[in-house]
Amino acid sequence: MLARRMHCASPMDALLHERLLSAIVALPLLAALAAAFMPRGRYLLGCATSLAGLAMSVAIAGRAFAGAPVDVALPWAPSLGIAFALRADGLAVAFACLVTGIGALVFAYAGAYLAPSQARERAVPALLLFQASMLGAVLADDFVLLFVCWELTSLASFLLVAYDHERADARRAALQGRLVTIAGGLALLAAIVLLASASGTLRIS
């Protein structure tokens, strides 16, 4: 009965869910840009952004878990069949809730735990970029978008490991992590090429 009601949702409800899905990915990305120019309050912004993302994920969870995934597709490179395509099914929404919920805890804990410093403040935009990239990866319905989000998580993790770049061990660890993620990205790219060649489409669903 719940699934039937979800499938019969009004066009207005469907449009709202689509906008919420887009906002789940866009909000932390915009917050990362804003945090880069904020003199203070960055951890509060990160925590508020994560909680907002969690609330939006919960808002579309009912429809997704009822078997009516929320889809958004914006043309990216139409001639190549590439689109900014997002799809929120039950599994994707569950991961989105985990990413945003744990993200809120990270911002709340790190803001109180880490000693005030310029290095600590530099970590916030990278954390928000990492969150946006993870959300893009778990919600992606396009192989190219998935690969781009994967590479953005690699970049963000590099920045996070090296946020205190004045330390030689931090720079060394960041470089080592970057090499590992580059290898993983190449393996993912090879898998995407094989899957796209076999299926004839870049859409994951």
MIDOSE-1310 file (N, C-alpha, C; in nm, 2 decimals, decimal comma, always signed):
residues 205
mlar	+0,08/-0,12/+0,00/+0,00/+0,00/+0,00/+0,09/+0,13/+0,00; +0,19/+0,12/+0,08/+0,29/+0,24/+0,09/+0,35/+0,26/-0,05; +0,40/+0,15/-0,11/+0,46/+0,16/-0,24/+0,37/+0,22/-0,34; +0,24/+0,18/-0,34/+0,14/+0,23/-0,43/+0,12/+0,38/-0,42
rmhc	+0,12/+0,42/-0,29/+0,10/+0,57/-0,27/+0,22/+0,64/-0,32; +0,34/+0,59/-0,30/+0,46/+0,65/-0,34/+0,46/+0,66/-0,50; +0,42/+0,55/-0,56/+0,42/+0,56/-0,71/+0,32/+0,66/-0,76; +0,22/+0,69/-0,68/+0,11/+0,78/-0,73/+0,14/+0,92/-0,67
aspm	+0,26/+0,95/-0,63/+0,29/+1,08/-0,58/+0,26/+1,19/-0,68; +0,22/+1,31/-0,63/+0,18/+1,41/-0,72/+0,31/+1,47/-0,79; +0,30/+1,53/-0,91/+0,41/+1,59/-0,98/+0,48/+1,69/-0,89; +0,41/+1,76/-0,81/+0,47/+1,86/-0,72/+0,56/+1,79/-0,62
dall	+0,52/+1,68/-0,56/+0,60/+1,60/-0,47/+0,72/+1,55/-0,54; +0,71/+1,50/-0,66/+0,82/+1,44/-0,73/+0,92/+1,55/-0,76; +0,88/+1,67/-0,80/+0,97/+1,78/-0,82/+1,04/+1,82/-0,70; +0,97/+1,82/-0,58/+1,04/+1,85/-0,46/+1,15/+1,75/-0,42
herl	+1,12/+1,62/-0,44/+1,22/+1,52/-0,41/+1,34/+1,53/-0,51; +1,31/+1,57/-0,63/+1,43/+1,58/-0,73/+1,51/+1,70/-0,68; +1,45/+1,81/-0,64/+1,53/+1,92/-0,60/+1,61/+1,89/-0,47; +1,55/+1,82/-0,38/+1,62/+1,78/-0,26/+1,73/+1,69/-0,29
lsai	+1,72/+1,60/-0,38/+1,83/+1,51/-0,42/+1,95/+1,59/-0,48; +1,92/+1,69/-0,56/+2,02/+1,77/-0,62/+2,09/+1,85/-0,50; +2,01/+1,90/-0,41/+2,06/+1,99/-0,30/+2,15/+1,91/-0,21; +2,12/+1,78/-0,19/+2,21/+1,69/-0,10/+2,35/+1,69/-0,15
valp	+2,37/+1,69/-0,28/+2,51/+1,69/-0,33/+2,56/+1,84/-0,34; +2,48/+1,93/-0,38/+2,53/+2,07/-0,41/+2,56/+2,14/-0,28; +2,48/+2,12/-0,17/+2,50/+2,20/-0,05/+2,64/+2,19/+0,01; +2,69/+2,07/+0,03/+2,83/+2,07/+0,09/+2,93/+2,12/+0,00
llaa	+2,91/+2,12/-0,13/+3,01/+2,17/-0,23/+3,01/+2,33/-0,22; +2,89/+2,38/-0,21/+2,88/+2,53/-0,19/+2,93/+2,57/-0,05; +2,91/+2,49/+0,05/+2,96/+2,52/+0,18/+3,11/+2,51/+0,19; +3,17/+2,42/+0,11/+3,32/+2,42/+0,10/+3,37/+2,54/+0,04
laaa	+3,31/+2,60/-0,06/+3,36/+2,72/-0,12/+3,34/+2,84/-0,02; +3,23/+2,84/+0,06/+3,20/+2,95/+0,15/+3,30/+2,94/+0,27; +3,33/+2,81/+0,31/+3,42/+2,79/+0,43/+3,56/+2,84/+0,40; +3,60/+2,83/+0,27/+3,74/+2,87/+0,23/+3,76/+3,02/+0,26
fmpr	+3,65/+3,10/+0,27/+3,67/+3,24/+0,28/+3,61/+3,29/+0,42; +3,57/+3,20/+0,50/+3,52/+3,24/+0,64/+3,63/+3,25/+0,74; +3,64/+3,36/+0,81/+3,74/+3,38/+0,91/+3,72/+3,29/+1,03; +3,59/+3,26/+1,07/+3,56/+3,18/+1,18/+3,43/+3,11/+1,16
gryl	+3,40/+3,02/+1,25/+3,27/+2,95/+1,24/+3,26/+2,84/+1,14; +3,38/+2,79/+1,09/+3,38/+2,69/+0,98/+3,32/+2,56/+1,03; +3,36/+2,52/+1,15/+3,31/+2,39/+1,20/+3,16/+2,39/+1,22; +3,11/+2,50/+1,27/+2,96/+2,52/+1,28/+2,89/+2,51/+1,15
lgca	+2,95/+2,57/+1,05/+2,89/+2,56/+0,91/+2,89/+2,42/+0,86; +3,00/+2,35/+0,89/+3,01/+2,21/+0,84/+2,91/+2,12/+0,91; +2,89/+2,14/+1,04/+2,80/+2,06/+1,12/+2,65/+2,09/+1,07; +2,62/+2,22/+1,05/+2,49/+2,26/+1,00/+2,46/+2,20/+0,86
tsla	+2,56/+2,21/+0,77/+2,55/+2,15/+0,64/+2,52/+2,01/+0,64; +2,59/+1,93/+0,73/+2,58/+1,79/+0,74/+2,44/+1,75/+0,79; +2,39/+1,83/+0,89/+2,26/+1,80/+0,94/+2,15/+1,83/+0,84; +2,17/+1,94/+0,76/+2,07/+1,97/+0,66/+2,07/+1,86/+0,55
glam	+2,19/+1,81/+0,52/+2,19/+1,70/+0,42/+2,13/+1,57/+0,48; +2,14/+1,55/+0,61/+2,08/+1,43/+0,67/+1,93/+1,45/+0,66; +1,88/+1,57/+0,69/+1,73/+1,59/+0,69/+1,68/+1,57/+0,55; +1,75/+1,62/+0,45/+1,70/+1,60/+0,31/+1,70/+1,46/+0,27
svai	+1,80/+1,38/+0,32/+1,81/+1,24/+0,29/+1,70/+1,16/+0,35; +1,66/+1,20/+0,47/+1,55/+1,14/+0,54/+1,42/+1,17/+0,47; +1,41/+1,29/+0,42/+1,29/+1,34/+0,35/+1,25/+1,26/+0,23; +1,36/+1,21/+0,16/+1,33/+1,13/+0,04/+1,34/+0,98/+0,07
agra	+1,38/+0,94/+0,19/+1,40/+0,80/+0,22/+1,27/+0,72/+0,21; +1,15/+0,78/+0,25/+1,03/+0,70/+0,24/+1,00/+0,66/+0,10; +1,01/+0,75/+0,01/+0,98/+0,72/-0,13/+1,08/+0,61/-0,18; +1,21/+0,63/-0,15/+1,32/+0,54/-0,20/+1,30/+0,40/-0,15
faga	+1,27/+0,39/-0,02/+1,25/+0,26/+0,05/+1,13/+0,19/+0,00; +1,03/+0,27/-0,05/+0,90/+0,21/-0,10/+0,91/+0,16/-0,24; +1,03/+0,17/-0,30/+1,05/+0,12/-0,43/+1,03/+0,22/-0,54; +1,03/+0,35/-0,51/+1,01/+0,45/-0,61/+1,13/+0,54/-0,61
pvdv	+1,25/+0,50/-0,67/+1,37/+0,59/-0,66/+1,35/+0,73/-0,71; +1,42/+0,82/-0,66/+1,42/+0,96/-0,71/+1,53/+0,97/-0,81; +1,50/+1,03/-0,93/+1,60/+1,04/-1,03/+1,61/+1,19/-1,08; +1,73/+1,23/-1,10/+1,76/+1,36/-1,16/+1,87/+1,34/-1,27
alpw	+1,84/+1,40/-1,38/+1,94/+1,39/-1,49/+1,95/+1,52/-1,57; +2,07/+1,58/-1,56/+2,09/+1,71/-1,63/+2,19/+1,69/-1,74; +2,17/+1,73/-1,86/+2,27/+1,71/-1,97/+2,40/+1,77/-1,93; +2,51/+1,69/-1,96/+2,65/+1,73/-1,94/+2,72/+1,73/-2,07
apsl	+2,73/+1,62/-2,14/+2,78/+1,61/-2,27/+2,69/+1,52/-2,35; +2,57/+1,57/-2,40/+2,47/+1,49/-2,47/+2,52/+1,41/-2,58; +2,62/+1,47/-2,66/+2,67/+1,40/-2,78/+2,74/+1,27/-2,74; +2,79/+1,26/-2,62/+2,86/+1,15/-2,57/+2,78/+1,06/-2,48
giaf	+2,65/+1,10/-2,46/+2,56/+1,03/-2,37/+2,60/+1,04/-2,22; +2,67/+1,15/-2,19/+2,71/+1,18/-2,05/+2,61/+1,28/-1,98; +2,56/+1,25/-1,87/+2,47/+1,34/-1,80/+2,51/+1,34/-1,65; +2,47/+1,46/-1,59/+2,48/+1,47/-1,44/+2,36/+1,40/-1,38
alra	+2,37/+1,27/-1,37/+2,26/+1,19/-1,33/+2,27/+1,13/-1,19; +2,17/+1,16/-1,11/+2,17/+1,11/-0,97/+2,05/+1,02/-0,96; +2,06/+0,92/-0,87/+1,95/+0,82/-0,85/+1,95/+0,78/-0,70; +1,84/+0,81/-0,63/+1,83/+0,78/-0,49/+1,74/+0,66/-0,47
dgla	+1,80/+0,54/-0,47/+1,72/+0,42/-0,43/+1,74/+0,40/-0,28; +1,69/+0,28/-0,23/+1,70/+0,26/-0,09/+1,84/+0,25/-0,04; +1,93/+0,18/-0,11/+2,07/+0,16/-0,07/+2,14/+0,30/-0,08; +2,12/+0,37/-0,18/+2,19/+0,50/-0,20/+2,15/+0,60/-0,08
vafa	+2,02/+0,60/-0,05/+1,97/+0,69/+0,06/+2,03/+0,65/+0,19; +2,04/+0,51/+0,21/+2,10/+0,47/+0,34/+2,24/+0,52/+0,35; +2,32/+0,51/+0,24/+2,46/+0,56/+0,24/+2,46/+0,71/+0,26; +2,37/+0,78/+0,20/+2,37/+0,93/+0,21/+2,34/+0,97/+0,36
clvt	+2,25/+0,89/+0,42/+2,23/+0,92/+0,56/+2,35/+0,89/+0,65; +2,42/+0,79/+0,62/+2,55/+0,75/+0,69/+2,65/+0,86/+0,67; +2,67/+0,91/+0,54/+2,77/+1,01/+0,51/+2,74/+1,14/+0,58; +2,62/+1,19/+0,58/+2,58/+1,31/+0,64/+2,57/+1,30/+0,79
giga	+2,52/+1,19/+0,84/+2,51/+1,17/+0,99/+2,65/+1,17/+1,05; +2,74/+1,08/+1,00/+2,87/+1,07/+1,05/+2,95/+1,20/+1,03; +2,92/+1,27/+0,91/+2,98/+1,40/+0,89/+2,95/+1,50/+1,00; +2,83/+1,51/+1,04/+2,79/+1,60/+1,15/+2,86/+1,57/+1,27
lvfa	+2,88/+1,44/+1,31/+2,95/+1,40/+1,43/+3,10/+1,44/+1,42; +3,15/+1,42/+1,30/+3,30/+1,46/+1,28/+3,32/+1,61/+1,30; +3,23/+1,69/+1,24/+3,25/+1,83/+1,26/+3,23/+1,87/+1,40; +3,13/+1,82/+1,47/+3,11/+1,85/+1,61/+3,22/+1,81/+1,70
yaga	+3,28/+1,69/+1,67/+3,39/+1,64/+1,76/+3,52/+1,71/+1,72; +3,55/+1,72/+1,59/+3,68/+1,78/+1,56/+3,69/+1,93/+1,60; +3,58/+2,00/+1,59/+3,58/+2,14/+1,63/+3,62/+2,16/+1,77; +3,58/+2,06/+1,86/+3,61/+2,07/+2,00/+3,74/+2,01/+2,04
ylap	+3,78/+1,91/+1,95/+3,90/+1,83/+1,99/+4,03/+1,89/+1,94; +4,03/+1,94/+1,82/+4,16/+1,99/+1,76/+4,19/+2,13/+1,82; +4,32/+2,15/+1,84/+4,36/+2,28/+1,90/+4,34/+2,39/+1,79; +4,30/+2,51/+1,83/+4,28/+2,62/+1,73/+4,41/+2,65/+1,66
sqar	+4,40/+2,65/+1,53/+4,52/+2,68/+1,45/+4,47/+2,70/+1,30; +4,56/+2,76/+1,22/+4,53/+2,78/+1,08/+4,51/+2,65/+1,01; +4,60/+2,55/+1,05/+4,59/+2,42/+0,99/+4,45/+2,35/+1,02; +4,40/+2,37/+1,14/+4,27/+2,31/+1,17/+4,16/+2,37/+1,08
erav	+4,17/+2,50/+1,06/+4,07/+2,57/+0,98/+4,07/+2,53/+0,84; +4,19/+2,50/+0,79/+4,21/+2,46/+0,65/+4,14/+2,32/+0,62; +4,12/+2,25/+0,73/+4,07/+2,11/+0,71/+3,92/+2,12/+0,68; +3,85/+2,22/+0,72/+3,70/+2,22/+0,70/+3,66/+2,22/+0,55
pall	+3,71/+2,31/+0,46/+3,67/+2,30/+0,32/+3,70/+2,17/+0,26; +3,82/+2,10/+0,30/+3,85/+1,97/+0,25/+3,75/+1,87/+0,30; +3,71/+1,88/+0,43/+3,61/+1,78/+0,48/+3,47/+1,80/+0,41; +3,43/+1,92/+0,38/+3,31/+1,94/+0,31/+3,32/+1,89/+0,16
lfqa	+3,44/+1,92/+0,10/+3,46/+1,86/-0,04/+3,45/+1,71/-0,04; +3,51/+1,65/+0,06/+3,51/+1,51/+0,08/+3,37/+1,46/+0,09; +3,29/+1,53/+0,17/+3,15/+1,49/+0,19/+3,07/+1,50/+0,06; +3,08/+1,61/-0,01/+3,01/+1,63/-0,13/+3,05/+1,52/-0,23
smlg	+3,18/+1,49/-0,24/+3,23/+1,38/-0,33/+3,17/+1,25/-0,30; +3,17/+1,21/-0,17/+3,12/+1,08/-0,13/+2,97/+1,08/-0,16; +2,89/+1,18/-0,14/+2,75/+1,18/-0,17/+2,73/+1,17/-0,32; +2,81/+1,24/-0,40/+2,80/+1,23/-0,54/+2,83/+1,08/-0,59
avla	+2,93/+1,02/-0,52/+2,96/+0,88/-0,56/+2,85/+0,78/-0,53; +2,79/+0,79/-0,41/+2,69/+0,70/-0,37/+2,56/+0,72/-0,44; +2,54/+0,84/-0,49/+2,41/+0,88/-0,56/+2,42/+0,88/-0,71; +2,54/+0,87/-0,76/+2,56/+0,88/-0,91/+2,49/+0,77/-0,98
ddfv	+2,43/+0,81/-1,10/+2,37/+0,71/-1,19/+2,43/+0,72/-1,33; +2,56/+0,78/-1,33/+2,63/+0,79/-1,45/+2,78/+0,75/-1,42; +2,83/+0,67/-1,51/+2,97/+0,62/-1,48/+3,07/+0,73/-1,48; +3,06/+0,82/-1,57/+3,15/+0,93/-1,57/+3,14/+1,02/-1,45
llfv	+3,02/+1,05/-1,40/+3,00/+1,12/-1,28/+3,06/+1,04/-1,16; +3,04/+0,91/-1,16/+3,10/+0,83/-1,05/+3,25/+0,84/-1,05; +3,31/+0,84/-1,17/+3,46/+0,85/-1,17/+3,51/+0,98/-1,13; +3,43/+1,09/-1,17/+3,47/+1,23/-1,13/+3,46/+1,24/-0,98
cwel	+3,36/+1,19/-0,92/+3,34/+1,20/-0,77/+3,44/+1,11/-0,70; +3,48/+1,00/-0,76/+3,59/+0,92/-0,70/+3,72/+1,00/-0,69; +3,75/+1,06/-0,80/+3,87/+1,14/-0,81/+3,87/+1,26/-0,71; +3,75/+1,32/-0,70/+3,74/+1,43/-0,60/+3,76/+1,38/-0,46
tsla	+3,71/+1,26/-0,43/+3,73/+1,20/-0,29/+3,88/+1,18/-0,27; +3,95/+1,14/-0,38/+4,10/+1,12/-0,37/+4,17/+1,25/-0,34; +4,13/+1,36/-0,41/+4,19/+1,49/-0,39/+4,16/+1,54/-0,25; +4,03/+1,52/-0,21/+4,00/+1,57/-0,07/+4,07/+1,49/+0,03
sfll	+4,09/+1,36/+0,02/+4,16/+1,29/+0,12/+4,31/+1,33/+0,12; +4,36/+1,36/+0,00/+4,50/+1,41/+0,00/+4,51/+1,54/+0,08; +4,42/+1,63/+0,06/+4,42/+1,76/+0,13/+4,40/+1,74/+0,28; +4,32/+1,64/+0,32/+4,30/+1,62/+0,46/+4,42/+1,56/+0,53
vayd	+4,49/+1,47/+0,46/+4,61/+1,41/+0,52/+4,72/+1,51/+0,53; +4,72/+1,60/+0,43/+4,83/+1,70/+0,43/+4,79/+1,83/+0,48; +4,68/+1,84/+0,56/+4,63/+1,97/+0,60/+4,73/+2,05/+0,69; +4,81/+1,97/+0,76/+4,92/+2,04/+0,83/+5,05/+2,02/+0,75
hera	+5,05/+2,09/+0,64/+5,16/+2,06/+0,54/+5,30/+2,10/+0,58; +5,31/+2,17/+0,69/+5,44/+2,21/+0,74/+5,52/+2,09/+0,80; +5,45/+1,98/+0,83/+5,51/+1,86/+0,88/+5,55/+1,77/+0,77; +5,68/+1,72/+0,77/+5,73/+1,64/+0,66/+5,65/+1,50/+0,66
darr	+5,62/+1,45/+0,78/+5,55/+1,32/+0,78/+5,41/+1,33/+0,72; +5,34/+1,45/+0,74/+5,21/+1,47/+0,68/+5,22/+1,47/+0,53; +5,32/+1,54/+0,48/+5,34/+1,55/+0,33/+5,37/+1,41/+0,27; +5,45/+1,33/+0,34/+5,49/+1,20/+0,30/+5,37/+1,11/+0,30
aalq	+5,29/+1,11/+0,40/+5,17/+1,03/+0,41/+5,07/+1,07/+0,31; +5,05/+1,19/+0,28/+4,96/+1,24/+0,18/+5,00/+1,19/+0,04; +5,13/+1,20/+0,01/+5,17/+1,15/-0,12/+5,15/+1,00/-0,13; +5,18/+0,92/-0,03/+5,16/+0,78/-0,03/+5,01/+0,75/-0,05
grlv	+4,92/+0,82/+0,02/+4,78/+0,79/+0,00/+4,73/+0,83/-0,14; +4,79/+0,94/-0,19/+4,75/+0,98/-0,33/+4,79/+0,88/-0,43; +4,90/+0,82/-0,42/+4,95/+0,72/-0,51/+4,85/+0,60/-0,51; +4,81/+0,56/-0,39/+4,72/+0,44/-0,38/+4,58/+0,47/-0,44
tiag	+4,53/+0,59/-0,42/+4,40/+0,63/-0,48/+4,41/+0,65/-0,63; +4,52/+0,69/-0,68/+4,54/+0,70/-0,82/+4,53/+0,56/-0,88; +4,60/+0,46/-0,82/+4,59/+0,33/-0,87/+4,45/+0,27/-0,87; +4,38/+0,31/-0,76/+4,24/+0,26/-0,75/+4,15/+0,33/-0,86
glal	+4,18/+0,46/-0,88/+4,11/+0,53/-0,99/+4,13/+0,47/-1,13; +4,25/+0,43/-1,16/+4,28/+0,37/-1,29/+4,21/+0,24/-1,30; +4,20/+0,16/-1,19/+4,13/+0,03/-1,19/+3,98/+0,06/-1,22; +3,92/+0,16/-1,15/+3,78/+0,20/-1,17/+3,76/+0,24/-1,31
laai	+3,85/+0,32/-1,37/+3,83/+0,37/-1,50/+3,83/+0,25/-1,60; +3,92/+0,15/-1,58/+3,92/+0,03/-1,67/+3,79/-0,04/-1,66; +3,74/-0,06/-1,54/+3,61/-0,13/-1,52/+3,50/-0,05/-1,59; +3,50/+0,08/-1,58/+3,39/+0,16/-1,64/+3,40/+0,15/-1,79
vlla	+3,52/+0,15/-1,85/+3,53/+0,13/-2,00/+3,47/-0,01/-2,04; +3,51/-0,11/-1,96/+3,46/-0,25/-2,00/+3,31/-0,26/-1,98; +3,25/-0,20/-1,88/+3,11/-0,21/-1,85/+3,03/-0,13/-1,96; +3,08/-0,01/-1,99/+3,01/+0,08/-2,09/+3,02/+0,01/-2,23
sasg	+3,13/-0,05/-2,26/+3,15/-0,12/-2,39/+3,05/-0,24/-2,40; +3,04/-0,31/-2,29/+2,95/-0,43/-2,29/+2,80/-0,39/-2,29; +2,77/-0,29/-2,22/+2,62/-0,25/-2,21/+2,58/-0,15/-2,31; +2,67/-0,07/-2,36/+2,63/+0,03/-2,46/+2,57/+0,16/-2,39
tlri	+2,59/+0,17/-2,26/+2,53/+0,29/-2,19/+2,62/+0,33/-2,08; +2,62/+0,46/-2,04/+2,69/+0,51/-1,92/+2,60/+0,52/-1,80; +2,47/+0,49/-1,82/+2,38/+0,50/-1,70/+2,39/+0,37/-1,62; +2,42/+0,39/-1,49/+2,43/+0,27/-1,40/+2,30/+0,20/-1,38
s	+2,19/+0,26/-1,37/+2,06/+0,20/-1,35/+2,02/+0,11/-1,47
